[in-house]
Amino acid sequence: MSKDTQIKDWDKMWTEFNKSLKSWMDSFESLQKANNEVQSKYNDVMAKAMKESSDKTLNQFTENWQKAMNQAGINAFKQFGENWQKVMNQSGMDQLKTYGDMMNKFAETWQKMWNK
């Protein structure tokens, strides 16, 4: 293999990696934005609930909110792992597929831990 071909192969792999990394960063930024929005809405709802609700209603809301957030968190980690694997499959970077597998295992562990 000539030196020029090796350089072109490296450039192609580096471009694919950067493209995948950009996709991952976009997904991560979206997750952070959604997290901030959820936290803000939660704060708004809790402030209103504290002013206008009974203790029983407030406790019920808090319990339901925790269940919903646990389920949403589990789904978010699963989706992140699946998206990561799609990105890696598209780019052909086999050595990074392991990371996607690890993320799926993390999501499974997270689900087991919070479903107890």
Backbone as JSON, one array per atom type, in Angstrom:
{
  "sequence": "MSKDTQIKDWDKMWTEFNKSLKSWMDSFESLQKANNEVQSKYNDVMAKAMKESSDKTLNQFTENWQKAMNQAGINAFKQFGENWQKVMNQSGMDQLKTYGDMMNKFAETWQKMWNK",
  "N": [[0.86, -1.17, 0.0], [0.62, 2.15, -0.89], [2.14, 5.19, 0.36], [0.57, 7.49, -0.05], [-1.99, 6.36, -0.33], [-2.33, 5.29, 2.22], [-2.41, 7.65, 3.72], [-4.73, 8.83, 2.68], [-6.61, 6.91, 3.47], [-6.4, 7.17, 6.25], [-7.21, 9.84, 6.52], [-9.86, 9.59, 5.66], [-10.9, 7.85, 7.62], [-10.55, 9.49, 9.86], [-12.21, 11.63, 9.24], [-14.7, 10.32, 9.23], [-14.79, 9.55, 11.91], [-14.87, 12.09, 13.18], [-17.3, 13.0, 12.19], [-19.05, 11.16, 13.36], [-18.54, 11.72, 16.04], [-19.48, 14.34, 16.19], [-22.2, 13.89, 15.76], [-22.75, 12.42, 18.09], [-22.19, 14.41, 20.0], [-24.19, 16.26, 19.39], [-26.45, 14.77, 20.08], [-25.98, 14.44, 22.82], [-26.04, 17.11, 23.68], [-28.7, 17.66, 23.15], [-29.91, 15.96, 24.98], [-29.02, 17.15, 27.36], [-30.3, 19.64, 27.15], [-32.99, 18.86, 27.18], [-33.06, 17.76, 29.74], [-32.62, 20.06, 31.31], [-34.95, 21.49, 30.67], [-36.93, 19.8, 31.69], [-36.28, 19.86, 34.42], [-36.74, 22.55, 34.98], [-39.5, 22.78, 34.46], [-40.43, 21.0, 36.37], [-39.69, 22.36, 38.71], [-41.36, 24.61, 38.47], [-43.91, 23.41, 38.58], [-43.81, 22.21, 41.12], [-43.56, 24.45, 42.77], [-46.03, 25.7, 42.36], [-47.71, 23.63, 43.21], [-47.07, 23.43, 45.92], [-48.14, 25.74, 46.9], [-50.87, 25.49, 46.33], [-51.91, 22.92, 46.8], [-52.97, 20.01, 48.68], [-51.32, 18.1, 51.29], [-51.57, 15.37, 50.78], [-52.16, 15.28, 48.01], [-49.84, 16.46, 47.03], [-47.89, 14.6, 47.86], [-48.73, 12.39, 46.35], [-48.38, 13.37, 43.76], [-45.56, 13.73, 43.77], [-44.67, 11.09, 44.06], [-45.7, 9.93, 41.68], [-44.29, 11.47, 39.83], [-41.63, 10.71, 40.33], [-41.71, 8.02, 39.53], [-42.3, 8.35, 36.8], [-40.03, 9.78, 35.94], [-37.99, 7.95, 36.46], [-38.64, 5.93, 34.62], [-38.46, 7.4, 32.24], [-35.76, 8.06, 32.31], [-34.56, 5.55, 32.07], [-35.42, 4.83, 29.5], [-34.2, 6.87, 28.05], [-31.45, 6.31, 28.37], [-31.34, 3.81, 27.11], [-32.09, 4.53, 24.51], [-30.01, 6.28, 23.88], [-27.83, 4.5, 23.86], [-28.61, 2.83, 21.74], [-28.68, 4.68, 19.62], [-26.01, 5.42, 19.6], [-24.83, 3.02, 18.77], [-25.89, 2.84, 16.17], [-24.65, 5.02, 14.95], [-22.01, 4.19, 15.07], [-22.12, 1.89, 13.49], [-22.7, 2.98, 11.02], [-20.43, 4.45, 10.46], [-18.47, 2.58, 10.38], [-16.57, 2.05, 12.31], [-15.35, -0.25, 13.98], [-13.91, -0.7, 16.36], [-15.03, 1.04, 18.18], [-17.54, 0.14, 18.68], [-17.76, -1.37, 20.91], [-18.07, 0.45, 22.94], [-20.72, 1.28, 22.59], [-22.0, -1.13, 23.23], [-21.32, -1.24, 25.91], [-22.74, 0.99, 26.86], [-25.36, 0.08, 26.49], [-25.39, -2.03, 28.33], [-25.06, -0.53, 30.63], [-27.48, 0.88, 30.62], [-29.25, -1.25, 31.0], [-28.44, -2.12, 33.54], [-29.02, 0.19, 34.99], [-31.8, 0.21, 34.72], [-32.5, -2.16, 36.1], [-31.62, -1.47, 38.64], [-33.24, 0.72, 39.36], [-35.79, -0.3, 39.23], [-36.29, -1.77, 41.43]],
  "CA": [[0.0, 0.0, 0.0], [1.47, 3.34, -0.99], [2.03, 6.19, 1.43], [-0.58, 8.34, -0.37], [-3.21, 5.59, -0.03], [-2.44, 5.23, 3.68], [-2.83, 8.98, 4.19], [-6.14, 9.0, 2.3], [-7.39, 6.04, 4.36], [-6.4, 7.81, 7.56], [-8.07, 11.03, 6.42], [-11.25, 9.12, 5.57], [-11.28, 7.37, 8.95], [-10.61, 10.64, 10.77], [-13.43, 12.37, 8.88], [-15.82, 9.53, 9.72], [-14.79, 9.67, 13.37], [-15.34, 13.43, 13.53], [-18.73, 13.04, 11.87], [-19.71, 10.4, 14.42], [-18.39, 12.47, 17.28], [-20.4, 15.48, 16.09], [-23.54, 13.34, 15.97], [-22.84, 12.11, 19.51], [-22.25, 15.68, 20.74], [-25.53, 16.81, 19.17], [-27.37, 13.98, 20.91], [-25.7, 14.75, 24.22], [-26.54, 18.46, 23.92], [-30.17, 17.55, 23.19], [-30.25, 15.35, 26.26], [-28.82, 18.17, 28.39], [-31.35, 20.64, 27.0], [-34.23, 18.25, 27.66], [-32.92, 17.65, 31.18], [-32.83, 21.4, 31.87], [-36.36, 21.83, 30.51], [-37.69, 18.98, 32.65], [-36.02, 20.38, 35.75], [-37.42, 23.85, 35.08], [-40.95, 22.52, 34.56], [-40.65, 20.38, 37.67], [-39.63, 23.43, 39.7], [-42.59, 25.41, 38.33], [-45.05, 22.62, 39.07], [-43.68, 22.03, 42.56], [-43.85, 25.74, 43.42], [-47.48, 25.87, 42.31], [-48.33, 22.59, 44.03], [-46.87, 23.75, 47.33], [-49.05, 26.83, 47.25], [-52.28, 25.24, 46.07], [-52.32, 21.53, 46.97], [-52.9, 19.39, 50.0], [-50.16, 17.22, 51.47], [-51.86, 14.1, 50.11], [-52.01, 15.5, 46.58], [-48.43, 16.72, 46.8], [-47.19, 13.31, 47.97], [-49.1, 11.56, 45.2], [-47.69, 13.93, 42.6], [-44.13, 13.43, 43.89], [-44.5, 9.66, 43.78], [-45.9, 9.71, 40.24], [-43.19, 12.12, 39.12], [-40.44, 9.86, 40.46], [-41.9, 6.85, 38.66], [-42.19, 8.79, 35.4], [-38.65, 10.15, 35.66], [-37.21, 6.72, 36.4], [-38.92, 5.28, 33.34], [-37.9, 8.25, 31.19], [-34.31, 7.91, 32.37], [-34.22, 4.24, 31.52], [-35.61, 4.9, 28.06], [-33.19, 7.77, 27.48], [-30.18, 5.6, 28.28], [-31.47, 2.8, 26.07], [-32.09, 5.22, 23.21], [-28.66, 6.77, 23.66], [-27.01, 3.35, 23.48], [-29.02, 2.41, 20.39], [-28.21, 5.7, 18.68], [-24.55, 5.32, 19.52], [-24.5, 1.88, 17.94], [-26.21, 3.19, 14.79], [-23.6, 5.9, 14.46], [-20.8, 3.4, 14.89], [-22.32, 1.0, 12.35], [-22.64, 3.79, 9.81], [-19.08, 4.93, 10.2], [-17.58, 1.45, 10.2], [-15.49, 2.04, 13.3], [-15.61, -1.43, 14.8], [-13.29, -0.63, 17.68], [-15.85, 1.83, 19.09], [-18.81, -0.53, 18.93], [-17.69, -1.85, 22.29], [-18.62, 1.51, 23.78], [-22.17, 1.17, 22.48], [-22.4, -2.29, 24.03], [-21.18, -0.85, 27.31], [-23.85, 1.88, 27.17], [-26.55, -0.75, 26.63], [-25.27, -2.72, 29.62], [-25.3, 0.48, 31.64], [-28.92, 1.13, 30.63], [-29.88, -2.42, 31.61], [-28.13, -2.06, 34.98], [-29.8, 1.32, 35.5], [-33.2, -0.22, 34.81], [-32.61, -3.12, 37.19], [-31.38, -0.78, 39.89], [-34.35, 1.61, 39.69], [-37.06, -1.03, 39.26], [-36.39, -2.54, 42.67]],
  "C": [[0.91, 1.24, 0.0], [1.21, 4.3, 0.16], [0.82, 7.1, 1.2], [-1.9, 7.64, -0.04], [-3.42, 5.5, 1.47], [-2.92, 6.56, 4.24], [-4.29, 9.2, 3.87], [-7.04, 8.15, 3.18], [-7.51, 6.66, 5.75], [-7.32, 9.02, 7.55], [-9.54, 10.64, 6.38], [-11.73, 8.65, 6.94], [-11.45, 8.53, 9.93], [-11.87, 11.46, 10.5], [-14.66, 11.64, 9.38], [-15.93, 9.62, 11.24], [-15.34, 11.02, 13.8], [-16.83, 13.6, 13.26], [-19.53, 12.31, 12.95], [-19.66, 11.14, 15.74], [-19.33, 13.67, 17.3], [-21.83, 15.01, 16.34], [-23.76, 13.02, 17.44], [-22.98, 13.39, 20.33], [-23.63, 16.33, 20.58], [-26.56, 16.08, 20.03], [-27.2, 14.31, 22.39], [-26.23, 16.14, 24.57], [-28.07, 18.46, 24.0], [-30.63, 16.97, 24.51], [-30.09, 16.36, 27.39], [-29.93, 19.22, 28.34], [-32.67, 20.09, 27.54], [-34.2, 18.13, 29.18], [-33.19, 19.0, 31.85], [-34.3, 21.81, 31.79], [-37.23, 21.07, 31.51], [-37.5, 19.53, 34.06], [-36.74, 21.7, 35.97], [-38.93, 23.66, 35.26], [-41.29, 21.9, 35.92], [-40.66, 21.45, 38.77], [-40.89, 24.29, 39.67], [-43.79, 24.68, 38.92], [-44.99, 22.47, 40.58], [-43.99, 23.32, 43.31], [-45.36, 25.98, 43.46], [-48.18, 24.86, 43.22], [-48.2, 22.9, 45.51], [-47.83, 24.85, 47.8], [-50.51, 26.39, 47.24], [-52.78, 23.83, 46.4], [-52.24, 21.07, 48.42], [-51.66, 18.51, 50.09], [-50.36, 15.9, 50.73], [-51.64, 14.23, 48.6], [-50.55, 15.71, 46.21], [-47.62, 15.43, 46.88], [-47.48, 12.41, 46.78], [-48.4, 12.06, 43.94], [-46.2, 13.57, 42.61], [-43.85, 11.97, 43.56], [-44.65, 9.37, 42.29], [-44.77, 10.31, 39.41], [-41.93, 11.26, 39.16], [-40.55, 8.63, 39.57], [-41.71, 7.23, 37.2], [-40.74, 9.12, 35.04], [-37.75, 8.92, 35.6], [-37.4, 6.04, 35.06], [-38.33, 6.09, 32.19], [-36.38, 8.12, 31.14], [-33.85, 6.6, 31.77], [-34.32, 4.28, 30.0], [-34.57, 5.78, 27.39], [-31.85, 7.06, 27.34], [-30.22, 4.51, 27.21], [-31.37, 3.44, 24.69], [-30.69, 5.73, 22.88], [-27.75, 5.64, 23.19], [-27.34, 2.87, 22.08], [-28.53, 3.39, 19.34], [-26.71, 5.64, 18.5], [-24.16, 4.16, 18.62], [-24.8, 2.15, 16.47], [-25.12, 4.05, 14.18], [-22.34, 5.09, 14.17], [-20.93, 2.45, 13.7], [-22.21, 1.77, 11.04], [-21.21, 4.18, 9.47], [-18.09, 3.79, 9.98], [-16.45, 1.37, 11.2], [-15.75, 0.94, 14.32], [-15.06, -1.32, 16.21], [-14.11, 0.18, 18.66], [-17.22, 1.22, 19.35], [-18.89, -1.04, 20.36], [-18.3, -0.82, 23.24], [-20.15, 1.48, 23.76], [-22.7, 0.0, 23.28], [-22.35, -1.96, 25.52], [-22.34, 0.06, 27.73], [-25.16, 1.09, 27.33], [-26.54, -1.51, 27.96], [-25.54, -1.76, 30.76], [-26.8, 0.75, 31.76], [-29.66, -0.03, 31.29], [-29.66, -2.42, 33.13], [-28.94, -0.96, 35.65], [-31.25, 0.9, 35.71], [-33.39, -1.2, 35.96], [-32.5, -2.43, 38.55], [-32.59, 0.05, 40.31], [-35.7, 0.93, 39.72], [-37.24, -1.83, 40.53], [-37.39, -1.9, 43.6]]
}
